[in-house]
Amino acid sequence: MIKNIRRFPIDFEEGLLIKIKPPKDYKEIKNIVVAGMGGSAIPGQILKDGLALKYPLEISRSYTLPSFVNKDTLLICLSYSGNTQETLNQFNQGIKRKAKIIVITSGGKLKSKAQKLKIPLIEIPCGFLPRESLPYLLSALIKILKALNLTKESFNLKALKKGNIEKEAKAFTKKMKKTSPIICSHYSSASFRWESQLSENAKQISESKTLPELAHNEIVSWKQLNKNYSLIFLRDEKETKEMKALIRGIRKIIKNKTKILEVYGKGNTKLERILYLILFGDFVSYFLAQENKVNPRETKYIEALKKEIKKIS
């Protein structure tokens, strides 16, 4: 797993070499929906946080599509395995509603259905755990948006290659071990990715919280915080003065109650800084798995739950 985490920038750049030529009428849309679950949904969430888009973008983690989806919707169905039931359901519903569909997958039923119906398809490399496929899924999504002129932003991943993010993440892990992490950020994609990776890789219960929303509700319960928790702020080098003031205020109120840690995203663009935070968290989840003495690849509960659901269906 550590090798695949280290390859994040390389795999992302390889994914950007993928060629796609969507039908011309795919530019005639009014909204975008990214349908996916787990690690396959996070790429859409990252782009919603990190890119300026021409049209509204909605992430659909469900068995059913949002009610507004129709012929004016660009529906991008992501499933790394190609067999995610929720995504297959949404794909079928998208067909019935005449949405403009593009599929991103490594194979499975979704690939077969797309090929049979001649739906535009981006096939990415197989052999990864779904959560390891993020660089390819994300770059494929960006290629689609660029091909349809839905975003004009440019970026690079120099910040992920400079310095020693792995070494810094390893040192950070030692500061938060043996605590229950509460991850806070105004980038919900970054905080949610941290929570997901800590769950799957480190088998660590954690919570992800969104700023500034938590300041209007969640913070009241933080009277109960103690040294068994760690409060982790995922920050941006170029965050607004309002966000700086909010975090400063929270730190002042919570000081001495629990451990407070911070990570700053680095890069020239918002997307670059989000990806820095995400890669940092991926490394943390791996090193925390070592601290917790667990296998980061094992997901027995997920597999057991899938079997139970199959019995019902």
C-alpha positions, 0 to 999 in steps of 0.5 A: 500500500505504501508504494501506491500512496507514494505513486499518487502524483505519478498515477494522477499525471498518467491519468491526465494522459487518458484521451476522451472525446465526448459527443458534441451534444454533451456540452448542452447541459445545465448541471453535473451529477457525479454518482459513486460510493466510497472512494469512487465518490470522493473525486467528485467531492474534491472537484466541487471543493477545488475547481470553479465550474461552469455549472452546479455539481452534485455528488450522489451517494445513493441507490437513486438519482436526484429528482432533477436529473434529466436530459440536461444533466451530465451524469458521470458514473464512477465505480472502480470495481464496476460492480457497485450496486448503488452506482449501477442503479443510478446508471440504469436510472440515468438511461431512463431519464436520458441523461448524458452519461459518461462512465469511469471504471476498471471493469465489471458490470458497469463497463459491460453495460456502457459498452453494450449501450455505446456510452462514453467510457474511460477505463482506468487500470485495475489491480488497486484497492478502490481507495487507492484508485483516487488519482486515476478517478480524479484525473479522469473526471478532470479530463471530462470537464476539460474536454467539455469546457466546463472548467478552465483552471490549470494546476500542477502537483509540484507541491506533492513532489517537493519536500518530504510529505511522507516524513512529515506525515509519519511524525504527525502520526506519532502526535495523534496516536492513541487519541480519537481524531476529530478532523475539521476543515472548510474542505469537506472532501479533505476531512471526509477522505481523512475519516475514510482512510483512517477507518479503512486503513487504520481501523480508527474511529474518527469524525470529520467536521466542516467549517464554518458549520461546526461553529454553529452546533458541534462546538457546544458539545466540545465541553466534553473534550479531553486528552483522549481526543485530538482536534485536527485542523486541515488548513489552507495557506491562503484561507480567508481572514474570516476562516483564520479568525474562526480557527483562532477563536476555536483554539482559544476556547478549546485550549487545554481541553485536548490536543490540537494539531494542524496541517496546511495544504501547499500549492498555488491553486485551491485544488493543489492544496486540497490534494496536498492535504489528502495525500498527507492524510493517506500517509497518516492513515498508513502509519497509524495502521502500523501504530495500531498493529492492523492490516491496512488492506483488510476490510472484513466488515465491508465484505461481510456486509456485502454478503448480507445485502446479497442475501436480501436482494 
